[in-house]
Amino acid sequence: LLAFVMIVAAVYASMLSTVLAVTALVLMGFAYAVFLISTLSISMEVLPQGQAGLFNVLVSAGGAAGCLIGPLIASNYGFLYVFLTSGAVFILSHLAFRIFSQ
């Protein structure tokens, strides 16, 4: 939700001025850094020792797949389907995490 709000803020800020857009993007970068550090520390508590590298690989692969597939979906079907696909992947990831972490 925070990322969505910051993206909307970046879009509106870019209409107002470039300085505000740069500020919003810098804040988004810091928010992502906090998110990544938090998820990494949580994964180290949940995953067995020696498997933290797998988490890093999966996060990077997910980012790469999103960068590849997201624009293709947006150009062919529209942005609504990008958000719906992202939400579905999030829910499936959450369910898999719940099932396999027990």
C-alpha angles and dihedrals in degrees: 000000000000091000091050091050090048092049090051089047090050091052094049092041091053088058091052102042143330093239092059091048092052090048092051092049092049090051089049089053091053091047090053091048091054090046093050094048091048094050091046092053092047091049090052089057094047104037123070117258113281094027098089089094089061089057091052091049092050093048091050093045090050091052092049092047091048091051090051102041100034097068091043091055092043094051095045103036109011136255094288090070091049089059093043091050091047091051092049092050090049093052092047090048091050092050092047090049091051093048099044097040093064 
